[in-house]
Amino acid sequence: MLTHPEFNPQTTAREAASAFASTISGKTVVIVGVSPNSLGETLALAIASQNPGLLILASRTDAKLREVAKQIATGSPSTNVKLILLNLSSQVSIRQAADQIREVTQKINILINNAATNPGTHEFTPERIEMQFGSNHIGPFLLTNLLLPELRNAAKVTSHGSTRIVNVSSTGHRLSPIRFHDYNFEGKEVPLDERPPVNLPESLTRTSEGAYNPFLAYGQSKTGNILFSIFLREHLHGSGILSFAVHPGSIWTNLSRSLDDEQRDFIARTGDFSKNQDQGAAPMVVAAFDPSLNNSNPSDIYFDECKIADPAPHARSLQVATKLWELSEQLVGQKFDLSSVKQNPEVS
């Protein structure tokens, strides 16, 4: 049972943060994906209003980070804010950002992986990983693993389960499982269990550029967020670290800028109504700070709005999550031992 079962799709991040003020106070919080007019900005402003010990904001544009920091300084002048440049599509940038975060703090209570991208064209990261999979899943995968020692440091001195990793997913995960045989959308044959659900309209599955479909690519990356939380929950709960994946709701953000009319119509139908950004950020606040989740059921992984819900069948299996973990290690060239949060040498 959540502390506030009355929370609903219209609950705002400000309201949720106020409800969990005592939990937020004094905490070190890292928010990834912060820019003006975004969920990250709204989330940062809400958390900043409740006196966190340290608020670390990470994004790829310095001017945009500074604009958000200026708003925080105006509304919550006593909040200690640090800014980190981070491009989740670049593994070099991710490693540099992790080093900079470690210079700022030795413990992290809450890590919120909020950043996402959804280009309408077939693009790749510098490591030649399809852009949505590379930025929306592989990027947070690498950053989280690099910061696990700091998360574990926090878990050692706080209540079991209060140290958390929140991965912002989407109901769009229902569009596609992980395409292990063709995650880059290069036209390779994929088995039935890696194909999109059969009941999807043709407009969402047709390819317009070779084998690429931006909806399916987005769905794959958002499935990755949930499976990542499943694996983390299984292997870190004994250390007092929990992970949740969150669907914010149907929201118009800067991510919508590359969508055509058909894609916009699909997004509009992913929720009962179109939420504003304050409402969209509320589920992240609940997943990050609700103390009743400290001893939650291990299967309580996915938030739809402000409630625990079931993800799609292809996003529930620990076996598939393990397979994704191994692929992700391969794509970042490094293995991670969660039993000790020990970083193993990079592999070629």
Residue pairs with C-beta under 8 A, 6 or more apart in sequence:
1 292
2 286
2 290
2 292
2 293
2 306
2 307
2 308
3 19
3 20
3 290
3 291
3 292
4 11
4 16
4 19
4 286
4 290
4 306
7 16
7 282
7 286
7 306
7 307
8 305
8 306
9 249
9 271
9 272
9 273
9 275
9 279
9 305
9 306
10 275
10 279
11 279
11 282
11 306
12 46
12 278
12 279
12 281
12 282
13 42
13 43
13 45
13 46
13 278
13 279
13 280
13 281
13 282
13 284
13 285
14 45
14 46
14 49
14 278
15 282
16 46
16 282
16 285
16 286
16 289
16 306
17 24
17 46
17 47
17 49
17 50
17 285
17 289
18 49
18 50
20 50
20 285
20 286
20 289
20 290
20 291
21 50
21 51
23 162
23 289
23 290
23 291
24 47
24 50
24 51
24 52
24 289
25 50
25 51
25 52
25 53
26 51
26 52
26 53
27 52
27 53
27 109
27 110
28 52
28 53
28 54
28 56
28 105
28 107
28 108
28 109
28 110
28 154
29 47
29 52
29 54
29 55
29 56
29 108
29 109
29 110
29 112
29 288
30 56
30 58
30 101
30 108
30 110
30 111
30 112
30 147
31 40
31 43
31 44
31 47
31 55
31 56
31 57
31 58
31 112
31 114
32 40
32 58
32 59
32 86
32 88
32 111
32 112
32 113
32 114
32 115
32 140
32 143
33 39
33 40
33 58
33 59
33 88
33 113
33 114
33 115
33 116
33 168
34 40
34 41
34 43
34 44
34 57
34 58
34 59
34 64
34 65
34 68
34 114
35 41
35 59
35 61
35 64
35 65
35 67
35 68
35 254
36 64
36 67
36 68
37 253
37 254
37 277
38 253
38 254
38 277
39 114
39 168
39 248
39 251
39 253
39 277
39 280
39 281
39 284
40 57
40 59
40 68
40 114
40 115
41 68
41 71
41 277
42 277
42 278
42 280
42 281
43 112
43 114
43 281
43 284
43 285
44 55
44 57
44 68
44 72
45 68
45 71
45 72
45 75
45 76
46 278
46 281
46 285
47 55
47 285
48 55
48 72
48 75
48 76
48 79
48 81
49 75
49 76
51 76
51 78
51 79
52 79
52 80
53 80
54 80
54 82
54 104
54 105
55 72
55 79
55 80
55 81
55 82
56 81
56 82
56 83
56 84
56 101
56 104
56 105
56 108
57 65
57 68
57 69
57 81
57 82
57 83
57 84
58 83
58 84
58 85
58 86
58 97
58 101
59 65
59 85
59 86
59 115
60 85
60 86
60 87
60 88
60 93
62 83
62 85
65 83
65 85
66 83
69 81
69 83
72 79
72 81
73 79
73 81
82 104
84 97
84 100
84 101
84 104
85 93
85 96
85 97
85 100
86 93
86 94
86 97
86 115
86 143
87 93
87 94
88 94
88 115
88 117
88 135
88 136
88 139
88 140
88 143
89 117
89 125
89 126
89 131
89 134
89 135
89 139
90 125
90 126
91 125
91 126
91 127
91 138
91 139
91 142
91 332
92 126
94 139
94 142
94 143
94 146
95 142
95 146
97 143
98 143
98 146
98 147
101 108
101 147
101 150
102 147
102 150
105 150
106 150
106 153
107 150
107 151
107 153
107 154
107 157
108 147
108 150
108 151
108 153
108 154
108 163
109 154
109 158
109 162
109 163
109 164
110 163
110 164
110 166
110 288
110 289
111 144
111 147
111 151
111 164
111 165
111 166
112 166
112 168
112 284
112 288
113 140
113 143
113 144
113 165
113 166
113 167
113 168
113 225
114 166
114 168
114 284
115 135
115 136
115 139
115 140
116 135
116 136
116 168
116 170
116 221
116 255
117 131
117 132
117 135
117 136
117 255
118 132
118 214
118 217
118 218
118 255
118 258
118 259
119 131
119 132
119 214
119 258
120 214
120 258
120 259
120 260
120 263
121 209
121 212
121 214
122 130
122 185
122 209
122 210
122 212
123 130
123 131
124 130
124 131
124 134
124 184
125 131
125 134
125 135
125 138
127 134
127 331
128 184
129 138
129 183
129 184
129 331
130 183
130 184
130 185
130 217
131 217
132 214
132 217
132 218
132 220
132 221
133 183
133 184
133 217
133 220
133 221
133 224
134 331
135 221
136 218
136 221
136 222
136 224
136 225
137 221
137 224
137 225
137 228
137 328
138 224
138 328
138 331
138 332
140 167
140 225
140 228
141 224
141 228
141 328
141 332
142 328
142 332
142 334
144 165
144 228
144 232
145 334
145 336
145 343
146 343
148 236
148 336
148 338
148 341
149 341
149 343
151 163
151 165
151 241
151 341
152 163
152 239
152 241
152 341
154 163
155 162
155 163
155 239
155 240
155 241
156 240
158 240
159 240
159 291
159 294
160 240
160 294
160 295
161 237
161 240
161 242
161 293
161 294
161 295
161 296
162 240
162 291
162 294
163 240
163 241
163 242
164 241
164 242
164 243
164 244
164 287
164 288
164 293
165 229
165 232
165 241
165 242
165 243
165 244
166 243
166 244
166 245
166 246
166 284
166 287
166 288
167 225
167 226
167 228
167 229
167 243
167 244
167 245
167 246
168 225
168 245
168 246
168 248
168 284
169 222
169 223
169 225
169 226
169 245
169 246
169 247
169 302
169 311
170 218
170 222
170 247
170 248
170 270
171 247
171 270
171 271
171 304
172 215
172 218
172 219
172 222
172 270
173 219
173 222
173 223
173 225
173 226
173 247
173 311
173 312
173 315
174 197
174 219
174 311
174 312
175 196
175 197
175 200
175 204
175 215
175 216
175 218
175 219
175 220
176 196
176 215
176 216
176 217
176 218
176 219
176 220
176 223
177 193
177 194
177 195
177 196
177 220
177 223
177 312
177 314
177 315
177 320
178 194
178 220
178 223
178 224
178 227
178 314
178 320
178 323
178 324
178 327
179 185
179 190
179 194
179 216
179 220
180 190
180 194
180 323
180 324
180 327
181 188
181 189
181 190
181 191
181 194
182 188
182 189
182 190
182 194
182 211
183 220
183 327
185 210
185 211
185 212
185 213
185 216
185 217
186 210
186 211
187 210
187 211
188 211
193 314
196 204
196 205
196 216
196 219
197 312
203 262
204 213
204 215
204 216
204 266
205 213
205 215
205 216
206 213
207 213
214 263
215 263
215 266
223 312
223 314
223 315
224 324
224 328
225 245
226 245
226 301
226 302
226 311
226 315
227 315
227 317
227 320
227 321
227 324
228 243
228 245
228 321
228 324
228 325
228 328
229 243
229 244
229 245
229 301
229 302
230 301
230 315
230 316
230 317
230 318
230 321
231 318
231 321
231 322
231 324
231 325
232 241
232 243
232 338
233 242
233 243
233 298
233 301
234 298
234 318
234 321
235 338
235 339
236 242
236 243
236 338
237 298
239 341
242 293
242 294
242 296
243 301
244 287
244 293
244 300
244 301
244 302
244 303
245 301
245 302
245 303
245 311
246 283
246 284
246 287
246 302
246 303
247 283
247 302
247 303
247 304
247 305
247 309
248 275
248 280
248 281
248 283
248 284
249 270
249 271
249 275
249 279
249 280
249 283
249 305
250 267
250 268
250 269
250 270
250 271
250 272
250 273
250 274
250 275
251 274
251 275
251 276
251 277
251 279
251 280
252 267
252 274
253 277
253 280
256 264
256 267
259 267
268 274
271 305
282 306
283 303
283 304
283 305
283 306
286 303
286 306
287 293
287 303
293 300
296 308
300 308
301 311
302 308
302 309
302 310
302 311
302 315
303 309
310 316
314 320
329 335
329 336
333 346
333 347
333 348
334 343
334 344
334 345
334 346
334 347
335 344
335 347
336 342
336 343
336 344
337 343
337 344
